[in-house]
Amino acid sequence: MTASELSVLIFHTSNHAFRAEKLLKQADFVCKLVPVPRHLSSECGVCLRLETARVEAALEVLKAGRVDIDRVERLS
């Protein structure tokens, strides 16, 4: 998989990132907590990386789970 096929979900707090990972893994998403690239943010230290093609479905799961997301960034 290339970087252009990946996106990261950026959160306001690491707590939301950990909760998002748990919810998405329970829903059988392949995702991984990784350090936030410095050019994207310095607020929260971790973000959640997943396939760009699955972002919309992931956002629905997280919305239902009341996880607050700052933004989504596509990696290149």
N, C-alpha and C positions, 0 to 999 in steps of 0.2 A: 504494500500500500504506500502510495506517495503522500507527501505532505499536503498536496493540493486536494487530496481526498479526505483530509481531516479538518475538523473544527474543534475549537475549545469553547466551553461554557465558562464564563467568568462570573464570579460571585462577589458579593460585598464582604462576606465573612467566610473563613475556612469552615465554620460550622455548617453553613449551607452547602459547601462543596462536599463535605463528608456525607451529609444526609442525601444529597443528590446521587452520589455514587451508590449508596446503599439501595435507594429506590430503583435506580436504573438496573443494577445488577439483579435485583429481585424480579425485574421485568425482562430479564434475559438480554439486556443490551451489553455489548462489548465496549467497555470504557475504562479509562485509567486516570487516576489523579496524577497530575504532573505540575512542576513549578510553572507559574505564570511567566510567559516570555516578558522580559523587562520592557520591550517596546510596546507592550499592550497595557500593562498596569503595574502599579506598585502597591495597591491597596491590600489585596488578599494574596497570600503566598502560593496558593494552589488553585488550579483550575481542572476541569474535567475534559479530557480529550476523547473524541469519538468520531465515527465516520460521518462525514458531511451529509450523506444520504439519509442518515437516521436522526438528524437534528430535530426536524419538525415533530416526529413521533416522540422523541425524548422530551421535548418541551411540553407536550401534552401530559406525559406522565408526571413531570415535575410540577406542572400547574395543578394537577389533581392532588399532588402531595404537598401543595402549598410551600414549595421551595422558591425563594426569591433569587432571581437571576439578574445580574447586572447587564450582561450582553453576550452575544455569540460572535466569535471571530473565526473566519476561515483562515487556516494556515496556508502559507505559500512557500 
